[in-house]
Amino acid sequence: MNDALRVALSETGHTTESLAERVGVDPKTVGRWLTEGRIPHPRHRASAADVLGRDVADIWPDTSRRREPVWFRPWQEIEREALCLRWFEPTVLPGLLQTETYARAVLGGAGLIPRGDVERHLAARIARQGVLKRDDPPQFTAVVDEAVLRRPVGGGEAMHEQLRALVAACAEPHVRVHVVPSSVGAYAGLNGPFVIATCPDHRLAGYLDNQVQGQVVSDPEDIAAMMAAWENVRGEALSHWQSVDLITEVAETWS
């Protein structure tokens, strides 16, 4: 039995029927989540956790740990506990802001992940997004290149859905998104993506990604270099609300 889900239902006053209605599934399906230990589809898992006011990882703790590569787990723990996340991406949207359709296209589009593993990686990515939905979420600031908004990842319909979801996320007080316009020439972002986390003890940790695996960075000199890069990309970007206007405008071109 999934005791974490049972307790969440009890504490929130929900029943299998009421949760099923909110998530959009049959009550028997929720019953199977409880008694058979089945793990729901990523979309249903995220929706159920949102209805119950829980982090996905609290209800289905194994989903992220067993589906992410071993080398990613140290960063996953840092991300989960962070007080603040600063994230720069020049080619795709940050994973914590991706829709399921967009994320599936990103994960499967390059052909680097075996087809049978794409859904497992997708489940982990969707589960990680619970960090932005909990009661005490980190302050999340993302800077993306304008090219990210105009690259047809998953096709036009997927991009329209993704950018509308991004606009909705920007309405949350703890989420800020800034876009570096295409008119900007050379800037630090051309050197690649990175994330900087402020940990509970207020130390900084960084994360760098490449074609093979990611790397957690803690050396003070490396962190200083990443902070300098962050100041550069943030300085070239539009304001949050100017960026929201641009995202909204580009979203309509995908409709």
C-alpha positions in Angstrom: 0.0 0.0 0.0 1.1 3.6 -0.7 1.0 4.9 2.8 2.2 8.4 1.8 -0.8 8.7 -0.6 -3.2 7.3 2.0 -2.0 9.8 4.6 -2.2 12.7 2.2 -5.8 11.8 1.3 -6.7 11.6 5.0 -5.1 14.9 6.0 -6.7 16.8 3.1 -10.1 15.2 3.5 -10.0 13.8 0.0 -11.4 10.4 -1.0 -10.4 8.3 -3.9 -13.5 9.5 -5.7 -12.8 13.2 -5.1 -9.1 12.9 -6.1 -10.1 11.0 -9.2 -12.5 13.7 -10.2 -9.9 16.5 -9.8 -7.2 14.6 -11.6 -9.5 13.3 -14.4 -9.2 9.6 -13.9 -11.5 6.7 -12.8 -11.8 6.2 -9.0 -10.6 2.6 -9.5 -7.4 4.0 -10.9 -6.7 6.0 -7.7 -7.6 2.8 -5.8 -4.9 1.0 -7.7 -2.4 3.8 -6.9 -3.2 3.1 -3.2 -3.4 -0.7 -3.0 -1.2 -2.0 -5.8 1.6 0.4 -5.5 1.3 1.5 -9.1 3.0 4.7 -10.2 0.7 7.1 -12.2 1.4 8.6 -15.5 3.7 11.8 -15.0 0.8 14.1 -15.8 -1.6 12.4 -13.4 1.2 12.2 -10.7 1.9 15.9 -10.9 -1.8 16.8 -10.9 -2.6 14.5 -7.9 0.3 16.0 -5.9 -0.9 19.5 -6.7 -4.4 18.7 -5.5 -3.1 17.2 -2.3 -0.6 20.0 -1.7 2.4 17.7 -1.7 5.7 17.4 -3.5 5.5 14.5 -6.0 8.6 13.0 -4.4 6.8 12.9 -1.0 4.1 10.6 -2.4 6.1 8.7 -4.9 9.7 9.0 -3.6 11.1 6.3 -5.8 10.2 8.0 -9.1 13.0 10.5 -9.3 15.7 8.6 -7.5 15.5 5.4 -9.6 15.0 7.0 -12.9 17.8 9.6 -13.0 21.4 8.6 -13.7 23.6 8.1 -10.7 25.7 11.0 -11.6 22.7 13.4 -11.4 21.6 12.4 -7.9 23.9 14.8 -6.0 22.5 17.8 -7.9 19.0 16.5 -7.6 19.3 16.7 -3.8 20.8 20.2 -4.0 18.0 21.3 -6.3 15.4 19.9 -3.9 16.7 21.7 -0.9 17.7 25.0 -2.6 16.5 28.4 -1.3 17.2 30.0 -4.7 17.9 28.7 -8.2 19.4 30.8 -11.0 19.2 29.0 -14.3 20.5 29.9 -17.8 19.6 28.0 -20.9 20.5 29.0 -24.5 18.8 26.2 -26.4 15.9 24.7 -24.5 13.7 25.8 -21.6 14.8 24.8 -18.1 13.6 21.4 -17.1 11.6 22.7 -14.1 9.4 24.7 -16.5 8.9 22.2 -19.3 5.5 20.8 -20.2 5.2 17.0 -20.6 5.0 17.2 -24.4 7.9 19.6 -24.7 10.0 17.5 -22.3 9.3 14.3 -24.2 10.4 16.0 -27.4 13.6 17.3 -25.8 14.5 13.9 -24.3 13.6 11.8 -27.4 14.5 14.2 -30.2 18.2 13.7 -30.3 18.1 9.9 -30.2 20.7 9.8 -27.5 18.3 8.2 -25.0 17.1 4.7 -25.9 13.4 4.9 -26.9 12.4 2.6 -24.0 14.0 4.9 -21.5 12.5 8.2 -22.6 9.3 7.8 -20.5 11.4 6.9 -17.4 13.5 10.1 -17.8 10.3 12.0 -18.5 8.8 10.8 -15.3 11.8 11.9 -13.3 11.7 15.4 -14.9 8.0 15.9 -14.2 8.5 14.7 -10.6 11.3 17.2 -10.1 9.0 20.1 -11.0 7.2 19.5 -7.6 9.9 21.6 -6.0 8.3 24.7 -7.5 4.8 23.7 -6.3 5.5 23.1 -2.6 4.5 25.5 0.2 8.0 26.9 0.5 9.3 26.9 -3.0 12.8 28.3 -3.9 13.0 31.7 -5.6 13.5 30.6 -9.2 15.0 32.9 -11.8 15.6 31.7 -15.4 17.3 33.5 -18.2 16.8 32.0 -21.7 17.9 33.0 -25.2 15.1 34.2 -27.5 16.0 31.4 -29.8 14.5 29.0 -27.3 11.1 30.5 -27.8 11.3 30.1 -31.6 12.8 26.6 -31.9 10.0 24.2 -32.9 10.6 21.6 -30.3 7.8 19.0 -30.6 6.0 21.1 -33.3 3.8 24.2 -33.3 1.1 22.9 -31.1 3.6 21.7 -28.5 5.3 25.1 -28.6 2.0 27.0 -28.2 1.1 24.9 -25.2 4.6 25.2 -23.7 4.8 29.0 -24.0 1.3 29.5 -22.6 2.3 27.3 -19.7 5.5 29.4 -19.3 3.4 32.6 -19.1 1.2 31.0 -16.5 4.3 30.0 -14.4 5.6 33.6 -14.6 2.5 34.7 -12.7 3.8 32.9 -9.6 5.5 35.2 -7.2 8.6 33.0 -6.8 9.2 32.5 -10.6 10.9 35.0 -12.8 11.9 34.5 -16.4 14.0 36.8 -18.5 14.7 36.6 -22.2 17.9 37.7 -23.9 16.7 39.2 -27.2 18.1 38.0 -30.5 19.4 41.5 -31.2 22.1 40.9 -28.5 25.4 39.8 -30.1 28.2 37.9 -28.3 27.5 37.4 -24.6 28.5 34.9 -21.8 25.5 32.7 -22.5 27.1 31.5 -25.8 29.4 29.4 -23.6 26.6 27.1 -22.5 23.9 26.5 -19.9 24.4 26.5 -16.1 22.5 26.6 -12.9 23.5 28.2 -9.6 21.8 27.1 -6.3 21.8 28.8 -3.0 21.8 26.0 -0.4 20.1 26.2 3.1 23.4 27.1 4.7 23.7 29.9 2.1 26.6 28.3 0.3 26.5 28.3 -3.5 26.6 25.2 -5.7 26.7 25.1 -9.5 25.7 22.6 -12.2 27.1 22.3 -15.7 25.6 20.0 -18.3 27.0 18.5 -21.5 26.3 15.7 -24.0 27.5 12.9 -21.7 26.7 13.9 -18.1 26.4 16.8 -15.7 28.9 18.1 -13.2 28.3 19.6 -9.7 30.6 22.6 -9.1 31.6 23.8 -5.6 35.1 25.3 -6.0 35.0 29.0 -5.0 36.8 30.1 -8.2 34.5 28.1 -10.4 31.4 29.5 -8.6 32.8 33.1 -9.0 33.2 32.5 -12.7 29.6 31.2 -12.9 28.3 34.2 -11.0 30.1 36.5 -13.3 28.5 34.7 -16.3 25.1 35.0 -14.6 25.5 38.8 -14.1 26.4 39.0 -17.8 23.4 37.1 -19.1 21.0 38.7 -16.7 22.3 42.1 -17.7 21.6 41.4 -21.4 18.1 40.2 -20.8 14.8 42.0 -20.8 12.9 42.6 -17.6 10.6 40.0 -16.3 7.4 41.6 -17.6 9.0 42.6 -20.9 9.9 39.0 -21.3 6.4 37.8 -20.5 5.1 40.1 -23.2 7.6 38.7 -25.7 6.8 35.1 -24.7 3.0 35.8 -25.1 3.6 37.3 -28.5 5.7 34.4 -29.7 3.2 31.9 -28.3 0.6 33.3 -30.7 2.9 32.7 -33.7 2.8 29.0 -32.8 -1.1 28.8 -32.7 
